[in-house]
Amino acid sequence: MSRLKACIALCVALAVSSSASAQKKYGPGVTDTEIKIGNIMPYSGPASAYGMNGRVQAAYFRKINEEGGINGRKINFISYDDAYSPPKTVEQTRKLVESDEVLLIFNPLGTPGNSAIHKYMNSKKVPQLFVGSGASKWDDPQNYPWTMGWIPNFQTEGRILAQYIMREKPEGKVAVFYQNDDYGKDYLKGFKDGLGSRRSMIVIEESYEVSEPTIDSHVVKMKSVGADILISFTTPKFAAQTIKKAGELNWKPLHVVPSVSSSIGSVIRPAGIDNAQGVVSATYAKDATDPQWDADPGMKEFHAFLAKYVPEASRADSSAMVGYNTVTSMVEVLRRCGDDLSRENVMKQASSLVNFAQGGLLPGITVNTSPKDFAPIKQLRLMRFEGDRWKLFGDIVSVKKF
């Protein structure tokens, strides 16, 4: 009788174990104890100011691991430097996918590099998730179902900035300064679309290459044509140089910079606080140096995290907040995946975020996606640099208006 009971118990245990195993579904890089995630970041090169994104993300995953991981699995975060060079991005991507065999590549940063791996990632059916670029091409689930952006669309932001310019200074003469690649051209297209029939406001379109050590001559040229509005669709290094040179020339146009180049730490301070007075930008995230958020629970959590895990990070570096916001979205997706950590389910969960609130986002701004909508952040607020910080003005602008 005892043997019979033991046999029954064993059979039940095996059945339960088999059932549990059947419920688990793993893609490459996943085991019962590990989730392997890849990342590509410009820790060196012309866009190295963004490198803090990756450092914060690595630290946050370390925090998650210390707390027991995600559903019991530790994150193995493999982050490589591509120096903001597309050929290097391709090389590092192939290494992550074919050698490291990661489940997905999370927040690879930069429009040129991501453009270079876009088709490859989709042909391999590997999630290219929460891309660190606002190019409009990342929101195309019908043709590229394995790629999803995260930050606001560059073209949409360009339209919003154009609308602001036409309201603020309708008779102005605009100089547009842009990076000569997909990043700058996406912003430029959105800005022109936003101006519509008022494109004649643009008196000069000046481009630069990321390989240029200085852009001083471009700024001198734009001032010489009599422009009283300067739109800089630049990455941080060149945004800082532009603000600084305009100050040295005593040129005081209405100067607008994109949200991705509004960091006080990597743009405003290098440019000179005095030179940056009155500069306008847009944002969706809280400014960690703004005292209005001192009592905010989300900001308190952010500060506590940095103090313990990334003490070297400057609160004035907005890249720290961007890295924090994107990684919390990534962790949420992985939690929702449960024991189905297939690449297909990762994309399913990423495209099912509804009003997901994060501590680092401005009040009223949430993450929203659907199978037909791969643009998680679709709201912005304008801000102006005054004194030693950015000051918000106006209401939240939803990109759905455009």
Phi, psi and omega in degrees: 000317181296324178295321180297316179297319180295320180295317179297316180299318180296317180297318179297316180298317179296321180296316179296316180297318180296319179296317180296318180295323181295331181283341180276139179219116186244140170266182177304145176082007183238135173225185177295342185238355187215146170232117183265120183238134179261160180204147177229127187219143177278080179287344177225175178090190187292343180245027185296345177299336179280353184301335179299331176309306183295323180295319178292319180297317178299318180294322181292320177295325176297319177299313180300317180296320179295333181271006177111358178085194179251114185052039177086000182251134178276148179269126173257099186264114182251110185241125182246153178269131175245002177055023180061034181242114183309317178300324178290324177300316179298315180299313182291326179295313179299324178295316181295317184282315189265332179258307180284337179054056179285158176292320185201167172248120186256129173051044173298134191256136174113134180292311182301314181295316179293327176296324182290335182251001186306305182291322179300312182299320181284328177291328178274351182058047177248127180302127172252082200256134179056054181306136179276063180193146180259021179300142184294337185295341181285346179256069182215065185297336181291318183261334180227074186289355182254007181238132177219135177280193175212304182288163181304149180298129181300318181296319180294317177299321177300320178295317180299317180293325177295318178299320178297314180301316183292329177284317188283320186214069188298338180258011185288163176248120190259131168254125179254122180246121186220152177286131187277066175204188183300327180299302182293322182291330177294314176300315182300316180298314180298319181296314179295319178299322180293324178289329179057238182289353181264019181299340179295348175297334181283119180258345177201139172242113185241129180246160177221161177257146181293345179278350181288131180288331179213152180244020184305315183297327178294318181295319177301317181296316182293323177295324186294340182271002176084019179291138176246007173227130179237120177253116183252100176269075188234161172275167190311311182305315184279334174296316179298316180298320181294313179299316182295315182294320178301321178296317180296329180275358185057032177269123185237064176283168167289110188256126180240130177240154181286162182302326183285353179234041183247009182298129177295319183290316186259353179236300188294311181295315177298329180283335184105120183305317181296322180292336186269358182301127178089353178298140182248144176210190179225157181206164174231353186245159177287148177269117185292349178261357184276119182297344179296343181258008185304323182263004183286127182303318180296321180288323177300319179296319179298313180298319180295320178297311180299317182301323183273320190252334180223062185298339181280348182287138176274134177295340181278353179270105183296342178297331178295318179290321178299313178300320179296314181294316182293320183290328177291328174294319180296317179297321179298317179298314181295323176298318181292337180292335181060233180264003175259086182256045172277158178298326179296318182287329176302313180291326178297315180289323179295330181264022179229027180272122182235119179049043178283114183267139179233146184298337183267357180270152177298148177306133180093349179254125182228167178269129180219127176221167174204170179302340179252004184223102182256032178241091187300319182252120185231023181222148181216158168232144178281155178210154181232138180277120181223131181071249179237018181204167176280140176238123181291147173212154181077179181269169172296133178254124179267134181291345179295344178291340188251000000 
